[in-house]
Amino acid sequence: MPLSTASPLAGARVLVVGTGKMGVATAQAALAAGAKVVLSGRSAERLAAVAQSLPELSTIVADPEQAQQAVELVEQAAPDHIAALGGSGHVSSAYGIANTPLPEAMKSFGRFWLSYNLLQAAVGRVRSGGSVTLLSGSSSHRPSEGRGFWGSLHGSIEALGRNAAYELSPLRVNTISPGGIGVTPMNRQLVDHAGRPEDIASMALALMSNPAITGTLVDVDGGEFLGSFE
């Protein structure tokens, strides 16, 4: 029997949270796969700008770092799949454990709460077998000088994803760990390819599409974890 060429996401409803490059690339790829896509972010202006180039896109202004807004967002979008690719509205000016003041750390930790709130909101609102895809980062795997805060943040999201896959099943939960998108020196990778937002988008769609995948952490980093940091 020949394999079907129809996209597994054709007609599915996909909620992409985050209007950065990875979020926009994922929304664009999901549209190309035939999904009905809702893109959400904090900025109405940013959403309007993206929608100009992707007119088939629906948009919702929301801040899922706030639990009630996460619930309202998921209820309104009614998704089969969620890609939680948004960052915190605040980025710390420091990155190490020794030099990141607690107020800065708490603000920048918003990406964890965004992920946590969306997972809670998905329960009973995303269909059985649907999915939530989280975003961590390669700094969780390998300690390096001055990166302890980000490593801790990314590691917490990965632990959240593993536990949520167990507790919230049959909802599927997976995490993507990107390397330095477009900025990582090649000596830190094993392939001759500078990471692009589209790399994250294609993996997000693969995780949504495959009903057998849950509880996974996927490194999309060109082998950065195994390369040299010298």
CORHUKA-V515117 format. One record per residue. N is the residue number from 0. RES is the residue in three letters. SS is DSSP state (2 for helix, 1 for strand, 0 for the rest). PHI is phi in whole degrees, -180 to 180 (999 if undefined). OMEGA is omega in whole degrees, -180 to 180 (* if undefined). Layout:
n:N res:RES ss:SS phi:PHI omega:OMEGA
n:N res:RES ss:SS phi:PHI omega:OMEGA
//
This chain:
n:0 res:MET ss:0 phi:999 omega:-179
n:1 res:PRO ss:0 phi:-68 omega:178
n:2 res:LEU ss:0 phi:-71 omega:178
n:3 res:SER ss:0 phi:-70 omega:178
n:4 res:THR ss:0 phi:-95 omega:180
n:5 res:ALA ss:0 phi:-71 omega:179
n:6 res:SER ss:0 phi:-69 omega:176
n:7 res:PRO ss:0 phi:-62 omega:-179
n:8 res:LEU ss:0 phi:-96 omega:-180
n:9 res:ALA ss:0 phi:-59 omega:179
n:10 res:GLY ss:0 phi:84 omega:179
n:11 res:ALA ss:0 phi:-73 omega:176
n:12 res:ARG ss:1 phi:-101 omega:-176
n:13 res:VAL ss:1 phi:-120 omega:175
n:14 res:LEU ss:1 phi:-103 omega:176
n:15 res:VAL ss:1 phi:-108 omega:-180
n:16 res:VAL ss:1 phi:-105 omega:-180
n:17 res:GLY ss:0 phi:126 omega:-178
n:18 res:THR ss:0 phi:-106 omega:172
n:19 res:GLY ss:0 phi:-74 omega:-175
n:20 res:LYS ss:2 phi:-62 omega:-179
n:21 res:MET ss:2 phi:-69 omega:178
n:22 res:GLY ss:2 phi:-64 omega:-180
n:23 res:VAL ss:2 phi:-65 omega:178
n:24 res:ALA ss:2 phi:-62 omega:179
n:25 res:THR ss:2 phi:-69 omega:177
n:26 res:ALA ss:2 phi:-60 omega:-180
n:27 res:GLN ss:2 phi:-64 omega:-179
n:28 res:ALA ss:2 phi:-67 omega:179
n:29 res:ALA ss:2 phi:-67 omega:175
n:30 res:LEU ss:2 phi:-61 omega:180
n:31 res:ALA ss:2 phi:-63 omega:179
n:32 res:ALA ss:0 phi:-85 omega:177
n:33 res:GLY ss:0 phi:92 omega:180
n:34 res:ALA ss:0 phi:-81 omega:170
n:35 res:LYS ss:1 phi:-94 omega:-166
n:36 res:VAL ss:1 phi:-112 omega:170
n:37 res:VAL ss:1 phi:-114 omega:176
n:38 res:LEU ss:1 phi:-106 omega:-178
n:39 res:SER ss:1 phi:-126 omega:176
n:40 res:GLY ss:1 phi:-163 omega:-178
n:41 res:ARG ss:0 phi:-80 omega:-172
n:42 res:SER ss:0 phi:-100 omega:176
n:43 res:ALA ss:2 phi:-64 omega:-180
n:44 res:GLU ss:2 phi:-66 omega:179
n:45 res:ARG ss:2 phi:-65 omega:179
n:46 res:LEU ss:2 phi:-63 omega:179
n:47 res:ALA ss:2 phi:-64 omega:180
n:48 res:ALA ss:2 phi:-65 omega:179
n:49 res:VAL ss:2 phi:-67 omega:-177
n:50 res:ALA ss:2 phi:-65 omega:178
n:51 res:GLN ss:2 phi:-63 omega:180
n:52 res:SER ss:2 phi:-89 omega:179
n:53 res:LEU ss:0 phi:-129 omega:-172
n:54 res:PRO ss:0 phi:-64 omega:179
n:55 res:GLU ss:0 phi:-79 omega:-179
n:56 res:LEU ss:0 phi:-80 omega:169
n:57 res:SER ss:1 phi:-100 omega:-178
n:58 res:THR ss:1 phi:-132 omega:176
n:59 res:ILE ss:1 phi:-139 omega:175
n:60 res:VAL ss:1 phi:-80 omega:-180
n:61 res:ALA ss:0 phi:-164 omega:175
n:62 res:ASP ss:0 phi:-122 omega:-177
n:63 res:PRO ss:0 phi:-69 omega:170
n:64 res:GLU ss:0 phi:-66 omega:174
n:65 res:GLN ss:0 phi:-97 omega:-171
n:66 res:ALA ss:2 phi:-57 omega:-177
n:67 res:GLN ss:2 phi:-66 omega:177
n:68 res:GLN ss:2 phi:-67 omega:176
n:69 res:ALA ss:2 phi:-63 omega:179
n:70 res:VAL ss:2 phi:-62 omega:-179
n:71 res:GLU ss:2 phi:-63 omega:179
n:72 res:LEU ss:2 phi:-64 omega:-178
n:73 res:VAL ss:2 phi:-68 omega:177
n:74 res:GLU ss:2 phi:-62 omega:-178
n:75 res:GLN ss:2 phi:-73 omega:-178
n:76 res:ALA ss:2 phi:-76 omega:-179
n:77 res:ALA ss:0 phi:48 omega:-172
n:78 res:PRO ss:0 phi:-85 omega:166
n:79 res:ASP ss:0 phi:-87 omega:-179
n:80 res:HIS ss:1 phi:-142 omega:176
n:81 res:ILE ss:1 phi:-123 omega:171
n:82 res:ALA ss:1 phi:-112 omega:-176
n:83 res:ALA ss:1 phi:-91 omega:-173
n:84 res:LEU ss:0 phi:-112 omega:-178
n:85 res:GLY ss:0 phi:-80 omega:175
n:86 res:GLY ss:0 phi:-100 omega:176
n:87 res:SER ss:0 phi:-71 omega:174
n:88 res:GLY ss:0 phi:-71 omega:-179
n:89 res:HIS ss:0 phi:-130 omega:177
n:90 res:VAL ss:0 phi:-115 omega:-178
n:91 res:SER ss:0 phi:-62 omega:176
n:92 res:SER ss:0 phi:-83 omega:177
n:93 res:ALA ss:0 phi:-125 omega:-174
n:94 res:TYR ss:0 phi:-129 omega:-176
n:95 res:GLY ss:0 phi:-89 omega:178
n:96 res:ILE ss:0 phi:-67 omega:-176
n:97 res:ALA ss:0 phi:-73 omega:-172
n:98 res:ASN ss:0 phi:-121 omega:175
n:99 res:THR ss:0 phi:-103 omega:-178
n:100 res:PRO ss:0 phi:-60 omega:-177
n:101 res:LEU ss:2 phi:-55 omega:179
n:102 res:PRO ss:2 phi:-60 omega:177
n:103 res:GLU ss:2 phi:-65 omega:-179
n:104 res:ALA ss:2 phi:-62 omega:-178
n:105 res:MET ss:2 phi:-63 omega:179
n:106 res:LYS ss:2 phi:-67 omega:-177
n:107 res:SER ss:2 phi:-72 omega:179
n:108 res:PHE ss:0 phi:-76 omega:-178
n:109 res:GLY ss:2 phi:-57 omega:-179
n:110 res:ARG ss:2 phi:-64 omega:175
n:111 res:PHE ss:2 phi:-65 omega:-177
n:112 res:TRP ss:2 phi:-69 omega:173
n:113 res:LEU ss:2 phi:-57 omega:180
n:114 res:SER ss:2 phi:-65 omega:-179
n:115 res:TYR ss:2 phi:-62 omega:-178
n:116 res:ASN ss:2 phi:-65 omega:179
n:117 res:LEU ss:2 phi:-68 omega:176
n:118 res:LEU ss:2 phi:-65 omega:178
n:119 res:GLN ss:2 phi:-61 omega:-179
n:120 res:ALA ss:2 phi:-66 omega:-178
n:121 res:ALA ss:2 phi:-72 omega:-176
n:122 res:VAL ss:0 phi:-64 omega:-180
n:123 res:GLY ss:0 phi:79 omega:-179
n:124 res:ARG ss:0 phi:-119 omega:174
n:125 res:VAL ss:0 phi:-102 omega:-172
n:126 res:ARG ss:0 phi:-62 omega:175
n:127 res:SER ss:0 phi:-58 omega:-177
n:128 res:GLY ss:0 phi:87 omega:174
n:129 res:GLY ss:0 phi:-71 omega:-171
n:130 res:SER ss:1 phi:-144 omega:168
n:131 res:VAL ss:1 phi:-126 omega:178
n:132 res:THR ss:1 phi:-111 omega:-179
n:133 res:LEU ss:1 phi:-101 omega:-179
n:134 res:LEU ss:1 phi:-127 omega:175
n:135 res:SER ss:0 phi:-114 omega:180
n:136 res:GLY ss:0 phi:-178 omega:-172
n:137 res:SER ss:2 phi:-67 omega:180
n:138 res:SER ss:2 phi:-67 omega:178
n:139 res:SER ss:2 phi:-71 omega:-172
n:140 res:HIS ss:0 phi:-85 omega:-167
n:141 res:ARG ss:0 phi:-144 omega:180
n:142 res:PRO ss:0 phi:-60 omega:175
n:143 res:SER ss:0 phi:-146 omega:-174
n:144 res:GLU ss:0 phi:-59 omega:174
n:145 res:GLY ss:0 phi:78 omega:-179
n:146 res:ARG ss:0 phi:-119 omega:-172
n:147 res:GLY ss:2 phi:-62 omega:179
n:148 res:PHE ss:2 phi:-64 omega:-178
n:149 res:TRP ss:2 phi:-66 omega:177
n:150 res:GLY ss:2 phi:-60 omega:179
n:151 res:SER ss:2 phi:-69 omega:177
n:152 res:LEU ss:2 phi:-61 omega:-177
n:153 res:HIS ss:2 phi:-66 omega:178
n:154 res:GLY ss:2 phi:-64 omega:180
n:155 res:SER ss:2 phi:-68 omega:178
n:156 res:ILE ss:2 phi:-67 omega:179
n:157 res:GLU ss:2 phi:-65 omega:177
n:158 res:ALA ss:2 phi:-65 omega:177
n:159 res:LEU ss:2 phi:-59 omega:-179
n:160 res:GLY ss:2 phi:-63 omega:-180
n:161 res:ARG ss:2 phi:-64 omega:-179
n:162 res:ASN ss:2 phi:-69 omega:180
n:163 res:ALA ss:2 phi:-66 omega:179
n:164 res:ALA ss:2 phi:-60 omega:179
n:165 res:TYR ss:2 phi:-75 omega:-173
n:166 res:GLU ss:2 phi:-75 omega:-172
n:167 res:LEU ss:0 phi:-102 omega:-180
n:168 res:SER ss:0 phi:-59 omega:15
n:169 res:PRO ss:0 phi:-84 omega:169
n:170 res:LEU ss:0 phi:-60 omega:-180
n:171 res:ARG ss:1 phi:-92 omega:-179
n:172 res:VAL ss:1 phi:-132 omega:178
n:173 res:ASN ss:1 phi:-136 omega:-178
n:174 res:THR ss:1 phi:-130 omega:174
n:175 res:ILE ss:1 phi:-103 omega:176
n:176 res:SER ss:1 phi:-113 omega:179
n:177 res:PRO ss:1 phi:-80 omega:169
n:178 res:GLY ss:0 phi:-86 omega:178
n:179 res:GLY ss:0 phi:-74 omega:-176
n:180 res:ILE ss:0 phi:-70 omega:176
n:181 res:GLY ss:0 phi:76 omega:-176
n:182 res:VAL ss:0 phi:-128 omega:-175
n:183 res:THR ss:0 phi:-74 omega:177
n:184 res:PRO ss:0 phi:-59 omega:-175
n:185 res:MET ss:2 phi:-61 omega:180
n:186 res:ASN ss:2 phi:-70 omega:177
n:187 res:ARG ss:2 phi:-97 omega:-177
n:188 res:GLN ss:0 phi:-125 omega:178
n:189 res:LEU ss:0 phi:-109 omega:179
n:190 res:VAL ss:0 phi:-127 omega:180
n:191 res:ASP ss:0 phi:-90 omega:-177
n:192 res:HIS ss:0 phi:-153 omega:176
n:193 res:ALA ss:0 phi:-79 omega:-176
n:194 res:GLY ss:0 phi:-58 omega:-179
n:195 res:ARG ss:0 phi:-128 omega:176
n:196 res:PRO ss:2 phi:-56 omega:-180
n:197 res:GLU ss:2 phi:-64 omega:176
n:198 res:ASP ss:2 phi:-64 omega:178
n:199 res:ILE ss:2 phi:-70 omega:-180
n:200 res:ALA ss:2 phi:-60 omega:-178
n:201 res:SER ss:2 phi:-66 omega:177
n:202 res:MET ss:2 phi:-72 omega:178
n:203 res:ALA ss:2 phi:-59 omega:179
n:204 res:LEU ss:2 phi:-67 omega:179
n:205 res:ALA ss:2 phi:-63 omega:180
n:206 res:LEU ss:2 phi:-70 omega:175
n:207 res:MET ss:2 phi:-65 omega:-169
n:208 res:SER ss:2 phi:-78 omega:-172
n:209 res:ASN ss:0 phi:-97 omega:-175
n:210 res:PRO ss:0 phi:-72 omega:-179
n:211 res:ALA ss:0 phi:-95 omega:-175
n:212 res:ILE ss:0 phi:-109 omega:172
n:213 res:THR ss:0 phi:-155 omega:179
n:214 res:GLY ss:0 phi:71 omega:-176
n:215 res:THR ss:0 phi:-101 omega:168
n:216 res:LEU ss:1 phi:-118 omega:-177
n:217 res:VAL ss:1 phi:-113 omega:176
n:218 res:ASP ss:1 phi:-84 omega:176
n:219 res:VAL ss:1 phi:-118 omega:-168
n:220 res:ASP ss:0 phi:-142 omega:178
n:221 res:GLY ss:0 phi:64 omega:-177
n:222 res:GLY ss:0 phi:77 omega:-177
n:223 res:GLU ss:2 phi:-56 omega:-179
n:224 res:PHE ss:2 phi:-60 omega:-176
n:225 res:LEU ss:2 phi:-96 omega:-177
n:226 res:GLY ss:0 phi:-81 omega:-179
n:227 res:SER ss:0 phi:-87 omega:174
n:228 res:PHE ss:0 phi:-107 omega:-179
n:229 res:GLU ss:0 phi:-84 omega:*
//
